[in-house]
Every structure is written in C-alpha cells, then in structure tokens.
Amino acid sequence: MILDVITAHPGMVQGPLEHSILKRARDAGTISVRVHDLRDWAEGRHRQIDDTPYGGGAGMVLRVDVLARAIEAVRGPDATTLLLSPGGERFDQARAEALAEVPQLILVCGHYEGVDARIVSLLDGEISVGDYVLTGGELPALVIVEAVARLVPGVLGNAASAQDESFSSGLLEYPQYTRPRTWRDAEVPPVLLSGHHAAIDAWRHDQAVARTGRVRPDLLAGADLLDALCGDDG
C-alpha cells in the first residue's frame, strides 16, 4: 500500500515515520509512506503556497493551483484523495479498515485559515480526527497513517492483535495483565491463569461490554446490544 502525505510542513510528519511499527513496515517494503513538500509545486522566487482570502477576513488560504499540481503529480489511477479538515467526516476504526483496502491513499494537510474550496473537484472527500481545531492537518494525517497502516496485512506481526483491539468489534478492548502475578496486593484475575480458553474468551467479552458501558455507552447504543451481551454463541 502507498500512503502519500502532502503538507506545507514535511518535517512535522517525517520524524514519527522513523520509529516503531511504521519504520519496520517501511523498511520491509510492506507499505510505502511518502511525504511531499507542497512548496515543490509552488512558483516564483518565494514559492508562495497561500494568499489572502477573497472577500476579506483573517488568515491565509492555501492556493488551489498549487494544491492541484501537487495532487495530480502524486495521484495514481486508483488513488483515494482526502483533505484533512475539521469539517470532514469523522475518522473511526471502520473508516480505517475501509481505507486499508485502497492501493493508494493521499492525505492533503490543510493549514492556515483553510484551502481554496475549488480543490473539492480533485478530492474523494474530507476527513477529521475530531471535533476540535488544530493549526494544520499534519498531526491528524499521522494518526490516520498509523491507524490505516497497521491494518495492512503483514504490518503487524500477529494479525489477531488488530482484530482484538478497541473498536474492531464495536466494543472497547478488555483489560490486559502480565507479570508480576501479584502487584501491591492486586492479583491477576484467576480465570486468566486457568488455561480454559472458552472461559477466558467469555470473561474477556464480558469485561469488554462492561468497560464499554462504563466509559463509552454511546458505542453500545449504536451496536446490537443482544449480540454484545451474549457474544457469538448467544
């Protein structure tokens, strides 16, 4: 899979790509993450990528001609191109799973006061990581890159890891424990030491439902509550 990030500030994106799972996946050739400096497609001595908005107002707006040149230079025939924007569709695990299926994902980082609205003709949509405003789309782009990349086959050593994580089943993940068995009088739940895999699965499911109901009841409201309570063997 190819993931492209178009940004006015490539240094904000490059650093995290050199660590942990993303670095290993890139080194192995499982994914390709390419960071593009928007100024490479700007013209003139100052390589200007933004300008004042028509009609007046505060801030600067990214130019449509520069953005278009960048997108068209990077985009392959089967690419999905998304603009990072507070007004975009909310990004979640289901969207990450869908995007992990595309051969090329292009993320265009908004910045300053916004982007010229005419760029929508070259987009497949707009996407947001939450209901808040950041200075630019660089940090949200990194969030999406990692969330999507780790779902690409071969990126995680254990494919089951992604399947068991929070939101993959509509529930938050169950609590996890490791050594030491006793810590400050707190014991690991006995069922996890039993070796009884069916009992462990049932306990984990119950814990996931309970945690979701306590912390994120909105997720239960949108799920099939009977299935969530009963599990696959209902």
C-alpha positions in Angstrom: 0.0 0.0 0.0 1.1 3.5 -0.8 0.3 6.4 1.6 1.1 9.9 0.5 1.0 13.0 2.7 1.0 16.4 1.0 2.0 19.1 3.5 3.4 22.6 3.9 5.5 21.3 6.8 7.1 17.9 5.9 9.3 18.0 9.0 6.3 17.6 11.2 5.4 14.3 9.5 8.8 12.7 8.8 10.0 12.2 12.4 7.4 9.8 13.7 7.7 7.6 10.5 11.2 6.7 11.6 10.1 4.8 14.7 8.3 1.7 15.8 5.8 -0.2 13.6 5.8 2.3 10.8 9.5 2.2 10.4 9.7 -1.6 10.4 6.8 -1.8 7.8 8.5 0.8 5.6 11.9 -0.9 5.9 10.3 -4.3 5.0 8.5 -2.8 2.0 5.1 -3.7 3.3 3.9 -0.2 3.0 5.3 2.9 1.3 4.8 6.3 3.1 5.9 9.3 1.1 5.9 12.8 2.4 5.7 15.6 -0.2 6.5 19.3 0.4 3.7 21.4 -1.0 6.2 24.1 -1.9 7.7 21.9 -4.5 4.7 22.8 -6.7 4.7 26.5 -5.9 6.0 29.0 -8.4 8.1 32.2 -8.1 11.1 33.1 -6.0 9.3 32.8 -2.7 7.4 29.6 -3.6 4.2 31.0 -2.2 1.5 28.4 -1.4 -1.1 30.7 0.2 -2.8 34.0 -0.3 -5.3 36.4 1.3 -9.0 35.3 1.0 -11.3 37.0 -1.5 -13.9 38.9 0.4 -11.5 39.7 3.3 -11.1 38.0 6.6 -8.3 36.9 8.9 -5.6 34.4 7.9 -4.3 33.0 4.7 -5.8 30.3 2.4 -3.9 27.6 0.5 -4.0 28.2 -3.2 -6.0 25.8 -5.4 -3.5 25.9 -8.3 -0.6 24.8 -6.1 -2.7 22.1 -4.4 -3.9 20.8 -7.7 -0.4 20.5 -9.2 0.7 18.5 -6.1 -2.3 16.1 -6.1 -2.1 15.5 -9.8 1.6 14.8 -9.7 1.3 12.3 -6.8 -2.0 10.6 -7.7 -2.1 7.2 -9.3 -5.1 5.8 -11.2 -6.6 4.0 -8.2 -5.8 6.6 -5.5 -8.2 7.9 -2.8 -7.6 11.5 -2.0 -8.8 13.0 1.2 -8.4 16.5 2.7 -7.7 16.8 6.4 -10.3 19.3 7.6 -12.3 20.0 10.9 -15.4 19.9 8.7 -14.7 16.5 7.3 -16.3 13.1 8.0 -15.3 11.8 11.4 -12.5 9.2 11.2 -13.1 6.0 13.1 -12.0 2.4 13.1 -14.5 1.4 10.5 -13.1 4.1 8.1 -9.6 2.9 8.9 -10.5 -0.6 7.9 -12.0 0.6 4.6 -9.0 2.8 3.8 -6.7 -0.1 4.4 -8.2 -1.7 1.3 -7.3 1.0 -1.1 -4.0 0.7 -3.1 -3.0 4.4 -2.7 -4.2 6.9 0.0 -3.3 10.6 -0.4 -3.8 12.8 2.6 -3.8 16.5 1.9 -3.0 18.6 5.0 -4.9 21.7 5.4 -3.2 24.7 7.0 -3.6 28.3 7.9 -7.2 29.5 7.5 -8.1 26.7 5.2 -7.9 25.8 1.5 -9.5 27.2 -1.6 -12.9 25.4 -1.9 -12.4 24.7 -5.6 -10.0 21.9 -4.7 -13.0 19.7 -3.9 -13.1 18.7 -7.6 -9.9 16.7 -7.1 -10.9 15.1 -3.7 -12.8 12.0 -2.8 -13.8 13.6 0.5 -12.7 15.4 3.6 -11.9 13.7 6.9 -11.5 14.9 10.5 -10.0 13.2 13.6 -12.2 15.0 16.0 -14.4 18.0 16.8 -11.6 20.4 17.5 -9.4 22.7 15.5 -5.6 22.3 15.1 -3.1 24.6 13.3 -2.8 22.1 10.4 -3.5 18.6 9.2 -0.1 17.2 9.8 -0.8 15.5 13.2 -4.2 14.2 12.1 -2.5 12.8 8.9 -0.1 10.9 11.1 -3.0 9.5 13.2 -4.7 8.2 10.0 -1.4 6.8 8.5 -0.8 4.7 11.6 -4.4 3.6 12.1 -4.6 2.5 8.5 -1.1 1.1 8.0 -1.4 -1.3 11.0 -4.4 -2.9 9.3 -2.5 -3.7 6.1 -1.6 -7.4 6.1 2.0 -8.0 7.2 2.4 -4.8 9.1 1.6 -6.3 12.5 3.4 -9.5 13.4 0.3 -11.0 14.8 -2.9 -10.4 12.7 -5.0 -11.2 15.7 -3.7 -8.1 17.5 -5.6 -5.8 15.3 -8.8 -7.9 15.5 -8.9 -7.8 19.3 -8.3 -4.1 19.7 -10.7 -1.5 20.8 -13.4 -0.5 18.3 -12.7 -3.5 16.0 -15.8 -5.3 17.3 -17.7 -2.2 18.3 -16.5 -2.5 21.9 -13.6 -1.2 23.8 -10.8 -3.8 24.4 -10.9 -6.0 27.5 -8.3 -5.3 30.3 -4.9 -7.0 29.9 -2.4 -8.3 32.5 1.1 -9.7 32.6 3.8 -10.4 35.2 4.1 -10.0 38.1 1.1 -12.1 39.1 0.7 -10.1 42.3 1.5 -6.4 42.5 0.7 -4.3 45.6 -1.9 -6.8 46.7 -3.6 -6.7 43.3 -3.9 -10.2 41.7 -4.3 -11.2 38.1 -7.9 -12.5 37.6 -7.8 -16.2 38.2 -9.6 -17.1 35.0 -6.7 -15.9 33.0 -4.5 -18.4 34.8 -6.9 -21.3 34.3 -5.8 -22.4 30.8 -9.6 -22.7 29.9 -9.7 -20.8 26.7 -13.5 -20.7 26.4 -13.8 -19.3 29.9 -11.1 -16.8 29.1 -12.9 -15.7 25.9 -16.2 -15.3 27.8 -14.6 -13.3 30.6 -12.8 -11.0 28.1 -16.1 -10.4 26.2 -18.0 -9.6 29.4 -15.2 -7.3 30.5 -15.3 -5.5 27.1 -19.0 -5.0 27.3 -18.8 -3.7 30.9 -15.9 -1.3 30.1 -17.7 0.0 27.0 -20.9 0.6 29.0 -19.0 2.4 31.7 -16.7 4.5 29.6 -18.3 4.8 26.1 -22.0 3.9 26.5 -22.6 5.6 23.1 -20.9 2.7 21.4 -23.3 0.3 23.0 -26.2 2.4 21.8 -25.1 2.0 18.2 -24.4 -1.7 18.5 -26.6 -4.8 18.5 -26.9 -4.9 22.3 -28.1 -8.5 22.4 -25.1 -9.7 20.4 -22.8 -7.6 22.6 -24.2 -9.0 25.8 -24.4 -12.6 24.6 -21.4 -13.0 22.3 -21.3 -15.1 19.2 -22.7 -18.1 21.0 -25.7 -16.1 22.4 
